[in-house]
Amino acid sequence: MSGHSKWSQIKRKKAVTDRNRGRLFTRFIREIQIAARTGGGDPDGNPRLRFAIEQARKNSMPADNIKRAVARGAGGEGAEALVEGSYEIYGPAGVAIIVETATDNKNRTVGEIRHALSKFGGNLGESGSVSWMFTKTGTIVVPRNVITEERLLDLVLESGADDLRTDDPEFFEVRTAPNDFEKVRDTLVNANIAIEDAKIAMIPANLVALSGDDAAKLMKLIEALEENDDVQNVFSNADIDDAEIDP
């Protein structure tokens, strides 16, 4: 879960990605289209687009698909219909969940989210009912095997990062203020440092420890949400031990 401190979510998503590559491509296409629509079709002058393309390439998305997504976004065709949104949810055992979406049909999206909640447990909350428990934060995940802690610390502090977290055995986590996110990310990209994951995330102020049936129920709910083509990100304040997670 996004609240989990050991990046189990990333490890689990790698397994999910292998099974659902087409769904992942859909998310990349939508992100590329929105980025091109809002910031122009030139990746050199549009950091959001540049990173979206880099992530798509990293996940073996065909170059022609990327090119078409950029063209549609920059030209307005198709991408104009995509609307970004978010939904605040109370999940099993009172876990707080935020779902970020990009959709061309909000009624369809909210209907499918409600269906997942009715099937796996949870309630859709009002705006602000859950978001107050989170802080919008830039997060950049870097594999430990590509850079030393000392070198990474020098780079990110010089570029304006707030924190470097080192508690995970496989990844470093850089945290930034939202306004500094692109600058810090671009510093690492320009230094040829491989990035595992980077996004503006919703970081919970406090975690809710789950185990057993509650953990299993939450995992099923979040997997159902993530399988929705309209869902771009799912964040929660759940803290689930690695042993509870079935990759």
C-alpha positions as CSV (number, residue, x, y, z in Angstrom):
1,M,0.0,0.0,0.0
2,S,1.1,3.6,-0.5
3,G,1.3,4.0,3.2
4,H,3.6,1.0,3.6
5,S,7.2,2.0,4.3
6,K,9.0,-0.9,2.5
7,W,7.8,-0.4,-1.1
8,S,5.9,-3.6,-1.2
9,Q,3.5,-1.8,-3.5
10,I,6.2,-1.4,-6.1
11,K,7.2,-5.0,-5.8
12,R,3.6,-6.2,-6.1
13,K,2.9,-3.9,-9.0
14,K,5.8,-5.5,-11.0
15,A,4.0,-8.9,-10.8
16,V,0.7,-7.2,-11.6
17,T,2.3,-5.5,-14.6
18,D,3.4,-8.7,-16.1
19,R,-0.2,-10.0,-16.1
20,N,-1.9,-6.7,-17.1
21,R,0.5,-4.9,-19.5
22,G,-2.3,-3.8,-21.7
23,R,-4.0,-2.1,-18.8
24,L,-0.8,-0.4,-17.8
25,F,-0.3,0.9,-21.4
26,T,-3.8,2.5,-21.2
27,R,-2.7,4.4,-18.1
28,F,0.5,5.6,-19.8
29,I,-1.4,6.7,-22.9
30,R,-3.8,8.7,-20.8
31,E,-1.0,10.3,-18.8
32,I,0.9,11.2,-22.0
33,Q,-2.2,12.6,-23.6
34,I,-3.0,14.8,-20.6
35,A,0.6,15.9,-20.2
36,A,0.8,16.9,-23.9
37,R,-2.5,18.6,-23.8
38,T,-1.7,20.7,-20.7
39,G,2.0,21.4,-21.4
40,G,2.6,20.9,-25.1
41,G,3.9,18.1,-27.2
42,D,7.6,18.8,-26.9
43,P,9.1,16.6,-24.1
44,D,12.1,19.0,-23.8
45,G,9.9,21.8,-22.6
46,N,7.3,19.7,-20.8
47,P,8.8,17.7,-17.8
48,R,5.5,15.9,-17.1
49,L,5.4,14.6,-20.7
50,R,9.1,13.7,-20.7
51,F,8.8,11.6,-17.6
52,A,5.6,9.9,-18.8
53,I,7.3,8.9,-22.0
54,E,10.4,7.7,-20.1
55,Q,8.2,5.5,-17.9
56,A,6.3,4.2,-20.9
57,R,9.5,3.2,-22.7
58,K,10.9,1.7,-19.5
59,N,7.8,-0.6,-19.5
60,S,8.3,-1.6,-23.2
61,M,5.5,0.4,-24.6
62,P,5.9,0.5,-28.4
63,A,7.3,3.7,-29.8
64,D,4.4,4.1,-32.3
65,N,1.9,4.0,-29.4
66,I,3.8,6.8,-27.6
67,K,4.0,8.9,-30.7
68,R,0.3,8.6,-31.3
69,A,-0.5,9.5,-27.7
70,V,1.6,12.6,-27.9
71,A,0.1,13.7,-31.2
72,R,-3.5,13.2,-29.9
73,G,-2.7,15.1,-26.7
74,A,-1.0,18.0,-28.4
75,G,-3.6,18.2,-31.1
76,G,-6.5,17.9,-28.6
77,E,-8.1,15.0,-30.4
78,G,-9.4,12.5,-27.8
79,A,-7.3,13.9,-24.9
80,E,-9.8,16.9,-24.6
81,A,-12.4,14.4,-23.3
82,L,-10.1,13.1,-20.5
83,V,-10.8,14.7,-17.1
84,E,-8.6,14.1,-14.0
85,G,-10.4,13.6,-10.7
86,S,-10.1,12.0,-7.3
87,Y,-12.3,10.0,-4.9
88,E,-12.1,9.7,-1.1
89,I,-13.0,6.3,0.3
90,Y,-13.3,4.6,3.7
91,G,-12.1,1.1,3.2
92,P,-12.2,-2.1,5.4
93,A,-11.3,-1.5,9.0
94,G,-11.7,2.3,8.5
95,V,-8.6,2.6,6.2
96,A,-8.5,5.9,4.3
97,I,-8.1,5.6,0.5
98,I,-7.7,8.2,-2.2
99,V,-8.2,7.1,-5.8
100,E,-6.9,9.4,-8.6
101,T,-8.6,8.9,-12.1
102,A,-8.4,10.1,-15.7
103,T,-11.6,9.4,-17.5
104,D,-13.7,10.3,-20.5
105,N,-16.9,9.3,-18.6
106,K,-17.2,10.3,-15.0
107,N,-20.5,8.6,-14.5
108,R,-19.0,5.3,-15.7
109,T,-15.9,5.7,-13.4
110,V,-17.9,6.5,-10.2
111,G,-20.3,3.6,-11.0
112,E,-17.4,1.2,-11.3
113,I,-15.8,2.5,-8.1
114,R,-19.0,2.1,-6.2
115,H,-19.4,-1.5,-7.6
116,A,-15.9,-2.4,-6.3
117,L,-16.7,-0.9,-2.9
118,S,-20.0,-2.8,-2.6
119,K,-18.2,-6.0,-3.5
120,F,-15.1,-5.7,-1.4
121,G,-16.2,-3.3,1.4
122,G,-15.9,0.4,1.7
123,N,-17.8,3.6,1.4
124,L,-17.4,6.7,-0.9
125,G,-16.8,9.8,1.2
126,E,-17.5,13.5,0.7
127,S,-14.7,15.7,-0.6
128,G,-12.3,16.4,2.3
129,S,-13.5,13.5,4.4
130,V,-10.3,11.6,3.8
131,S,-7.8,13.9,2.2
132,W,-7.1,15.8,5.4
133,M,-5.2,12.7,6.6
134,F,-2.7,13.0,3.8
135,T,-0.1,15.4,2.6
136,K,0.6,15.9,-1.1
137,T,4.2,15.1,-1.5
138,G,6.7,14.5,-4.4
139,T,8.1,11.0,-4.1
140,I,11.0,9.6,-6.2
141,V,12.1,6.0,-5.7
142,V,15.7,5.1,-6.7
143,P,17.2,1.5,-6.6
144,R,20.0,1.2,-4.1
145,N,22.2,-0.6,-6.7
146,V,22.5,2.4,-9.0
147,I,23.9,5.1,-6.7
148,T,25.5,5.4,-3.3
149,E,23.6,7.1,-0.4
150,E,26.2,9.8,-0.1
151,R,26.0,10.7,-3.9
152,L,22.2,10.7,-3.9
153,L,22.0,12.8,-0.8
154,D,24.3,15.4,-2.4
155,L,22.2,15.5,-5.6
156,V,18.8,15.8,-4.0
157,L,19.6,18.3,-1.3
158,E,21.3,20.6,-3.8
159,S,18.2,20.5,-5.9
160,G,15.7,21.2,-3.1
161,A,14.5,17.9,-1.8
162,D,13.1,17.7,1.8
163,D,14.1,14.2,2.8
164,L,15.9,11.1,1.8
165,R,14.6,7.9,3.4
166,T,16.9,4.9,3.6
167,D,14.9,2.3,5.7
168,D,14.2,0.0,2.7
169,P,16.9,-2.6,1.8
170,E,16.2,-2.2,-2.0
171,F,15.2,1.4,-2.6
172,F,16.0,4.9,-1.6
173,E,12.9,7.3,-1.3
174,V,13.4,11.0,-2.0
175,R,10.6,13.3,-0.8
176,T,10.0,16.8,-2.0
177,A,7.5,19.6,-1.8
178,P,5.1,19.4,-4.8
179,N,6.6,22.6,-6.3
180,D,10.1,21.1,-6.1
181,F,9.3,17.7,-7.5
182,E,10.1,18.3,-11.2
183,K,13.4,20.1,-10.4
184,V,14.6,17.2,-8.1
185,R,13.4,14.5,-10.6
186,D,15.0,16.3,-13.5
187,T,18.3,16.6,-11.5
188,L,18.4,12.8,-11.2
189,V,17.4,12.2,-14.8
190,N,20.1,14.6,-16.1
191,A,22.6,12.8,-13.9
192,N,21.6,9.5,-15.6
193,I,20.3,8.1,-12.3
194,A,17.7,5.3,-12.9
195,I,14.4,6.1,-11.3
196,E,12.1,3.2,-10.3
197,D,9.0,5.3,-9.6
198,A,8.2,9.0,-9.4
199,K,4.9,10.8,-8.7
200,I,3.1,13.4,-6.7
201,A,1.8,11.1,-4.0
202,M,-0.6,11.4,-1.1
203,I,1.4,10.5,2.0
204,P,-0.6,9.6,5.1
205,A,0.1,11.4,8.4
206,N,-0.5,8.2,10.3
207,L,-0.7,4.5,9.4
208,V,-3.3,1.9,10.2
209,A,-1.9,-1.5,10.8
210,L,-3.8,-4.3,9.2
211,S,-3.5,-8.1,9.3
212,G,-5.5,-11.2,8.6
213,D,-8.9,-10.9,7.1
214,D,-8.9,-7.1,7.2
215,A,-5.6,-7.0,5.2
216,A,-6.9,-9.6,2.7
217,K,-10.1,-7.5,2.2
218,L,-8.2,-4.3,1.6
219,M,-5.8,-6.0,-0.8
220,K,-8.8,-7.3,-2.9
221,L,-10.4,-3.9,-2.9
222,I,-7.3,-2.0,-4.0
223,E,-6.6,-4.6,-6.6
224,A,-10.1,-4.2,-8.0
225,L,-9.6,-0.4,-8.1
226,E,-6.2,-0.7,-9.8
227,E,-7.7,-3.0,-12.4
228,N,-10.0,-0.2,-13.5
229,D,-8.7,1.5,-16.7
230,D,-9.8,4.9,-15.5
231,V,-7.8,4.7,-12.2
232,Q,-4.3,6.2,-12.4
233,N,-3.2,5.9,-8.7
234,V,-4.5,4.5,-5.4
235,F,-3.1,5.7,-2.1
236,S,-4.0,4.5,1.4
237,N,-2.9,4.8,5.0
238,A,-2.7,1.1,5.5
239,D,0.4,-0.6,6.9
240,I,0.4,-4.2,5.9
241,D,3.4,-6.5,6.7
242,D,5.2,-8.0,3.7
243,A,4.2,-11.4,4.8
244,E,0.5,-10.5,4.3
245,I,1.0,-9.5,0.7
246,D,0.6,-12.0,-2.0
247,P,2.6,-10.7,-5.0
